[in-house]
């Protein structure tokens, strides 16, 4: 671990690369360094590594390798989808999304709104869940795309993606999901979730390297390139990040192997963290507790206290957590996700996110519980 951090619970921001993924990158940098577009044996070796990695990503998603486009990460994948949806359908200038999407989605939508694109932002309830009737009613003949995250990066709340995608298709709109926080945590089978047209993911959320990701594009759909070039079947120009892609392929294989057992173990640790803190700290409550959530994520509000103060004291104790999305602009602004769920600014700023991974241990969680209890008790005494 870097610096004094001993316990890392900010895995929704980024994960520690798996040893196997680091090994794959090092081997690629040392031995498979040729350009995969080069027409010689060394280039062919790099190309074969891309082919194998593409197959590994596709297998985790239940998709064909040909449906996988390698990108720099979910931010790029999301932008490709959003810009492409309106550029390819000039007669449709409407997009439907939710008000709790990741900043990489919201930033592009704000820009598109300056270009005569109308966006409908679906509200969420107190548990962070959308209403499918609202979705149905929001889609019109002018709707080019519905884009909804599979699992929320701040609360872990899972949207009913397959049902939402079917509604979109039934009403004639394409469907995209930012599945960054779902891939490797939930079982995803795009061969049966046939209404999902496009899906984004980032490697560094599932123990691969930063700077690599993918976009699933269902067979038959046209994919507009943000970066023109012959690579990725003309869908994403630029020499491929072969070391990063190799790490992503390995990460997807590891995720597929460990998904079922690790999800249960991590959920047990998360539930232990939540139940004990809520029992010991009367003013603590879990945001989104009543909704389906991914197993690794807990967002806890410590009412009446300052979340940033608790965060910094945890950091000094060697425990890394988060006060919200790592991609949100700096400053002490309340989470747009928690505000949309009905929390006031004070409660939103009193909330912290704990995100576990398969590297998290039971002893770490027990230590975190003890430290948080001590910190919060001390802070409560100050405001009493």
Secondary structure, 3 states (H helix, E strand, C coil): CCCCCCEECECCCCCCCCHHHHHHHHHHHHHCCCCCCCCCHHHHHHHHHHHHHHHHHHHHHCCCHHHEEEECCHHHHHHHHHHHHHHHCCCCCEEEEECCCCHHHHHHHHHHHCCCCEEEEECCCCCCCCCHHHHHHHCCCCEEEEECCCECCCCCEECCHHHHHHHHHHCCCEEEEECCCCECCECCCCCCCCCCCEEEEEHHHCCCCCCCEEEEECCCCCCCCCCCCCHHHHCCCCCCCHHHHHHHHHHHHHHHHHHHHHHHHHHHHHHHHHHHHHHHCCCEEECCCCCCECCCEEEEEECCCCHHHHHHHHHHCCEECECCCCCCCCCCCCCHHHHHCCCCHHHHHCEEEEECCCCCCHHHHHHHHHHHHHHHHHHHHHHC
